[in-house]
């Protein structure tokens, strides 16, 4: 069910329905498995918002998603912190953003992000929590939280109906743990 709320800008907005799934990731291999799984299921104009503190694994997960998108050389995928955006050819073009150094959501919009959202590729946005008002109406949110040195709590949330099936399938595929997927 959609609910109304007032945004920070005083506008009435409708909250998108959300479907979430949370689970622990015990090591880098499981992070890679998750990323490949997600990348193989993304579609043209997908937007993936990656959240988590420094060192949580956002770039590592982005690299694994690129593998699932059949990138020819995953080593090309690095943190775009200093260039803000990198583009990679794959089954679908990958547009990899890093919002860490941006002052506000408008600075993100000024990158021409709306054209990327509709550019037929996959947008991977690290530090997306810094630019939430500039995100599209629907997107897949992945929150990584450091629990221990190698262990992460991962919460995958479908913001809107477009991504609901991905989260539901993830819940089914990973119900016995990431080793089973």
C-alpha positions, 0 to 999 in steps of 0.5 A, a space after each residue: 500500500 502506498 502512503 503519503 508523506 511530505 518531503 523535505 521540500 514541502 511536496 506531497 509524495 507517495 512512498 513506494 512499496 518496499 520489499 526487503 530481505 536481510 542476511 549475513 555475508 560471511 566472506 568475499 566469495 559470498 559477496 561475489 556470488 551475490 553480485 553475480 546473481 544480481 548482475 545476471 538479473 538486472 535489466 535495461 535502465 536498472 538503478 542499484 543504490 549501494 549504501 554502507 560505511 567506508 570499507 563495507 564492500 560497495 566497490 567489491 559488490 559493484 565489481 561482482 555485479 559487473 561480472 554478472 553483467 558479463 563484463 569482459 574484465 572485472 578488474 576495470 571496475 574500481 571506485 570512481 570516487 575521484 572521477 565520479 562516474 565510470 562507464 564499462 561495456 558489458 551485456 548492458 552498459 554499466 554506469 558506475 557512480 560515486 556520490 561520496 564527494 558530492 556536496 548535495 543531490 543537485 550536484 549529482 543531477 548536474 552530472 546528467 544522471 537522468 540521461 544515464 537512468 534512461 540510457 539502457 544500461 545499469 546504474 550502480 551508485 555508491 554512497 547513494 544515501 547522500 543523494 536520495 532525492 536525486 534517485 529515480 522513483 524506483 530502484 534497488 537498494 543494497 545496504 552493507 553493514 560491517 558486523 565483523 572483519 569479514 562479515 557483512 549484514 546485507 539488506 536488499 530492498 526493492 523501492 517500487 514494484 520494478 525490483 520486487 521480483 528480484 528481492 523475492 527471488 533472492 529470498 527464495 534462492 538464498 533461503 538456505 544460505 548463499 552457498 546454495 545459490 
